[in-house]
Amino acid sequence: MDAISSSVIFAGLTGADSVHESVRTLHCTRRVVKAIVCHQCAFVLQSVQRLVRVPRLRLAGGAPPCRVGFLGCGEMGQAILEALLAGGLAPVSASVMTRTCIGLERFEEAGVVCTTDPAEVARTCDIVVLACPPAQLQAVAAKVRGAFKQSALLLSLLAGVGEPKLRQLFEVPAVVRTATNAAELEGWADAVSGPAGVGPRESLALVPVAAHQFASAATAGALATALAHLGLAHGAQQQDLLDAVRACLCGSDGGGGGGGGTGDDVAQAIAEEFTSRFKPLRENVEEALRA
């Protein structure tokens, strides 16, 4: 085994200082990508939580708890789950599906539901994070197709698989995808090259980058559609949804903007930065809601 390939294998187990110089930038960029995807997933969860708390929507049964499930939970999935739990998601409101559940003991001990049945996650969760390896996409989709809750949102981490394909494979109407551009992130490699990787300060600094890469006309429309679908499924009146969804995404008055309720600096920064980035996309949000 040559030095470079050996360095790639051990990159996930050691700090960047242990990585061969030729792959150091790649390794550090992976750290940054992971943090950015975590922030984007946190904003989606915040948006759903804010929507169900809007009093005038008069959701059936009050504000239902939001369950988050994972189809697959490898390195990226575990990083997102840890970030959501740190941001205030209750462990009992999270479910994880993997083929064996090995390596998830710390989550299970905290109260997270760990299962090998993907259909269980689809049936019980409001936000389902698609984090399986691309090679397993077809097999996972076949096991959960048609099992999702009427109000479910599928949040995909898979690059290269578009929303129409995901809706077809999983038979779920609401699909949102995370968005990263690694080419824009190489300048961050030095900032996270130490043994600590992405610490609290670096994580906070990456929030604007995550918002910038996530906020697009396509994402604004997809997320607005997903939130509106969730509200209608829970009994909200259609005429009330426009202002509420616009407020959740763009920080408009009267719909309940603000953070996710944890008081955490990163969570508050995510709420403020992402809504400011989506504000110029208000027309895309409204167009999606009128469609």
N, C-alpha and C positions, 0 to 999 in steps of 0.2 A: 504494500500500500504506500503510495507516494505521500510526500508531506502535505500537499494541498488537499487531496481527498481526505486524508486523516484529519486535517484541521476542520474541514466541513462537518465531518461526523461528530467531532467533539465540540463544535461551536455551541451547540445547545446545552452542553453540560458545564461549560467553563465561562469565565469572563472573557471580554474581548481581548484582554492582554495575552491570553493563551492562544489566540487564533493566528494562523499564518498571515503575514502582512498582506498577501495577495487577496485574501478573502475577508479582511478586517472590515472594510467598508460595507460589504454585503451583509455581514453578520450584524453590524450596528444598525444598518438600515432596516433589517428585519425587526429589531427591537422597536424602532420608531414606528414601523407599520403596525406592529401589534398594539402599541399605545394609541395610535390614531383610530384603529378599528374599535378598540374599547370605548373611546370617547364617542364615536358615532353610534354605537349600540346603546350607550347610556342616554344619548339624546332621544333616540327612538322610544326608549322606556319612559323617559321623562315626559315626552309628548303624550303618550298614552295615559300616563298617570294624571297629567293635568286635565286631559279631556274628560276623563270619567269623574273628575271633581267639580266640573262646571255646574253650579246649582241649577241654572235655567234649562239645562238639557233634560232634567227630570228623568234620569236613567232608571229603567225598571229595576227595582230592588235596591235603589240607592247606588253608591259608588262601589262596584264590585272590585274585589282584590285582583291584582294583575299577576297572573302566573307566567313565568318565563321558562321555556323548555329548550333543550339543546338536542339536536339530532347530530350526534358526534360530539366528542369533547376531548380533542387532542390538545396540543400546545396552545393554539389560538383560542379554542373554546374555553379552556381552563382559565386563560388570562382574562377573557371577557367575563366569565362567571365570577372570578375573584374581584374584578373591578365593579361589577354590579352589586355584589354583596357589600363591598367596602362603601359603595355609594348609598346604601340603605335598603336594598332589596332583602327581605327576610328569607333566610335559608329555606323555610318551609314553603315559600312561594316559588321555588325553583325545582325543576326536574331535568335530569340528564340521562340521555340514552347513549350507551356505547355497547360494543359487542360483548364485553366481559365485565365492565365496571372496575377492572383492576386499575389501581392508581388513583381512584377517586374516594378513597376511604376518608380523607380529611373533610371532604364535602359532605359525605353521608353522615359522619359523626356530628357535623354541625346542624343537620336537619334537612339537607338537600335530598330529594328523592332520586335514587340512582336505579336505573332499570335497563334491561336488555331489550325491551319491547318498544319499538318506535311508535307504534299506534297508541300506546298509553300516553306518550308525550303529546301527540297530535290531538287526542281527545280532551285533554285536561288543561292545555295551556293557551293563553291569549296571544303571546308573542312566542313564536317558534324560531329559534336561531338555527339555520342550516349550516352546520360546521363539519360535515362529514368530508372525507377525502373525495375528490372529483370522481375517482374510479368507482366509488360506491353509490354515486348519485342515483342511478337507475334502480338499483336494488332497494335503497331506502325509500325512494318515491313509491315503488310498487307496494311496500308494506304499509304506507300511511295514506295512500290516495283515497280521498273521500272520507277520511276519519277526522278531519279538522273541525273545530268549532265553527259555527257560522260567522263569528266575529273575529276569527283568528287572523293574525298578521304573520306572514313568513318573512323573516329577515335573513337574507342570504349573504354569506361571506365568500361565495364561490365566484371567482373572476371568470369572465368569458361565457357565463350562462345567463342569458337575458331574462327579463321579466316574463315575456310571453311564453318562453319555453318552460319556465318554472311554474307558471300558472297551469299550463297543460299537464306537466308531469305530476303535480301535487294536487290538482283540482282545488286550489285555494284562490279566491279572487284578489286578495290583498297581498302584494309582494313588494318589498323594499330591498335594495341591495346596498351594501357598504361600498365605499369608493376610495381607492388609494392610487396614487401615482408615485411609484418608487423613484422615478427619475427626478422628481422635485425634492426628494428627501435626503439626497446624499450629503448635503451641507450640514445635516444634523448628526452625521456619524461621529464626529469628534466629541459632541456634547454628551453622547451616551456611551463612550468607549471605555469608561472605567468599570471596575468590577461591580459597582452598584447598578449599572445600566440606567434605566429610566427611573429616577427617583421622583419624589413629590414635586420638586422644583421643575424638573424637566417635563414631567407629566402636565403640569400647569402651563408651561410654555408651549406645549404642543397642541393645546386646545384650539387656538386660532387656525393652525395648520389643518387639523382634523375638520374643522368647520368649513374652511376654504375648499377642501377636496370633496366634501360631502354635498355642499350647497350648489345645486345645479337645477336647471329648469325641469329636467327629467325626474330628479329625486324629489323636488318640491311637489310635482304632480303626483308621483307614486305615493308619497307619504301622506299627502292630503287625502287622496282617494282611500288609503288604508284607514285613516282616522275616521273619515266620514262613514265608511262601511262599518267600522266598529260601533260608532255611535248609533247608527240606524239599527244594527243588530240588537243593541241593548235598549231600544225603545225611544231614542231621542227623536224629536220632531225635526223634520228636514229643514224647515225654515230657520231653526236655531243653530244648525250645524255650521253654516258658512262663517258667521262671526267667531264661533268657538274654535273651529279648526284653524282659521286664519290667526287667531290670537295665540294658539298653542305653538304655531310654527314661526310666526312673524312678530310676536310680541305686541299685537294690536291691543288697544284698550278694550276692556269689557269682556274679555274671554278667559282671563286667568293665566297670564304669562308667569314669569318668574321661575324659580328653581324647582327642584324635585322634592323639596321639603326636608333635606337632610342637614342643611346648614354647612355642608362641606365646601371648602374653597373650590375644589375642582368641579364638583357638581354645579355650584353656582356659576362658575366660569363657563361651563358647558351650556347652561341655560341661556346665559346672556350672549355669548359669542355666536352660538348657532342661530338664535333668533335674529340677531343683527345681520347675519349673512343671508338668512332667508327673507328678510324684509324686502329687499329689492325684487324678490321673486313672487311678490304677493299676487301679481296678475296670473302667474302660472298656477298658483294655489287655487285662486278663484275659478280659473278656467277648468281645472280638474274637477272642482266641486260642482260646477254647472253641467258637466258632461253626463 
